[in-house]
Amino acid sequence: MRKIDKVIIFSILGVLPACLILFFLWNTIWGPSTKQVITETDLSENVNGVVDSLFDDRANHNVRTAILKNHYVFQIESQWASKIEIGDSLNKKKGSFLLEVYKKGNKKLILDYRSTLR
């Protein structure tokens, strides 16, 4: 192999890892924090429906998951797993941190996403 070929190959093999390292450093220093990403995700969620079934999603770290009658898949916060049952009605508007759970017997439970942030 010629010297120029070796320089080109080593340059390519050196530039790609360097770009990846720079990308991760850039996101770590100037990117949004984990708390900001979680907050934006919680605020953007819009839930409205009746819980049809509950299961623990093994593929997603055993997260308690509810399937609503309108086929919406809702991942339940671990602190709330015992508070949501089949037949409960869930309501959360986009831009709000409050999840309203309407239970049988006209009971209403309000769960706040801000309590799950640490």
matplotlib code that plots the C-alpha trace (Angstrom):
import matplotlib.pyplot as plt

x = [0.0, 1.3, 2.0, -0.8, -3.3, -2.3, -2.7, -6.2, -7.3, -5.9, -7.4, -10.8, -10.5, -9.3, -11.8, -15.0, -14.3, -13.2, -16.4, -18.4, -16.5, -17.1, -20.8, -21.2, -19.2, -21.3, -24.5, -23.2, -22.1, -24.7, -27.5, -30.7, -30.4, -32.2, -34.6, -35.5, -36.1, -38.3, -40.3, -40.9, -42.0, -44.4, -45.9, -46.3, -48.3, -52.1, -54.1, -57.8, -59.5, -60.5, -58.0, -58.7, -55.8, -52.6, -49.3, -45.6, -43.6, -40.6, -39.1, -39.1, -37.5, -40.8, -42.6, -46.2, -48.2, -51.9, -53.7, -56.7, -59.9, -59.0, -55.8, -53.5, -50.5, -49.8, -46.6, -47.4, -44.9, -43.6, -45.0, -48.5, -48.6, -50.8, -53.2, -54.3, -56.6, -58.6, -61.8, -60.3, -60.6, -57.4, -57.3, -54.3, -54.2, -51.1, -49.2, -50.3, -48.5, -51.7, -53.1, -56.7, -57.8, -61.5, -62.2, -65.4, -67.7, -67.2, -63.7, -61.2, -57.5, -55.0, -51.5, -48.8, -45.8, -43.7, -43.6, -41.8, -38.9, -35.9]
y = [0.0, 3.4, 6.0, 8.3, 5.4, 4.8, 8.5, 8.6, 5.4, 6.5, 10.0, 8.5, 6.1, 9.0, 11.6, 9.5, 8.7, 12.3, 13.6, 11.3, 12.4, 16.1, 15.4, 13.9, 16.7, 19.3, 17.7, 17.3, 20.9, 22.9, 20.3, 20.2, 18.5, 15.2, 17.1, 19.5, 16.6, 14.8, 18.0, 18.6, 15.0, 15.2, 18.5, 17.3, 14.2, 14.3, 11.4, 10.9, 7.5, 4.5, 1.9, -1.4, -3.4, -3.2, -5.1, -4.8, -4.2, -6.5, -5.0, -1.5, -2.3, -3.7, -0.3, -0.6, 0.1, 0.8, 0.3, 2.6, 1.6, 4.1, 2.0, 4.6, 3.1, 5.0, 4.3, 4.7, 6.3, 3.7, 5.8, 5.6, 1.9, 0.9, 3.9, 3.2, 0.2, -1.3, 0.7, 4.0, 7.0, 9.0, 12.7, 14.8, 17.9, 18.9, 21.6, 20.4, 18.4, 17.1, 13.6, 13.2, 9.7, 9.1, 6.0, 4.0, 5.5, 9.1, 9.3, 11.7, 11.4, 14.0, 12.9, 15.5, 14.8, 17.4, 15.0, 12.4, 14.8, 14.6]
z = [0.0, -0.9, 1.8, 0.6, 0.9, 4.5, 5.3, 3.8, 5.6, 9.0, 8.5, 7.9, 10.9, 13.1, 12.0, 12.6, 16.3, 16.9, 15.4, 17.7, 20.7, 19.8, 19.2, 22.7, 24.3, 22.5, 23.7, 27.3, 27.6, 25.6, 25.1, 27.3, 30.6, 31.4, 33.6, 30.8, 28.4, 30.9, 31.6, 27.9, 27.4, 30.3, 29.2, 25.6, 26.5, 25.9, 27.5, 27.4, 27.8, 29.9, 31.0, 29.1, 30.3, 32.4, 32.0, 32.8, 29.6, 29.9, 26.7, 28.4, 31.8, 33.2, 33.1, 34.1, 31.0, 30.4, 27.1, 26.9, 25.1, 22.3, 21.8, 23.3, 25.2, 28.4, 30.5, 34.2, 36.5, 39.0, 42.0, 40.4, 39.5, 42.4, 42.0, 38.4, 37.8, 34.9, 34.3, 35.5, 33.3, 32.6, 31.5, 31.0, 28.8, 26.8, 28.6, 32.0, 34.7, 36.2, 35.4, 36.5, 37.4, 37.6, 39.6, 40.1, 42.7, 41.5, 43.1, 41.5, 42.0, 40.8, 40.1, 39.5, 37.2, 39.1, 42.1, 39.9, 39.1, 41.3]

ax = plt.figure().add_subplot(projection="3d")
ax.plot(x, y, z, "-o")
ax.set_aspect("equal")
plt.show()
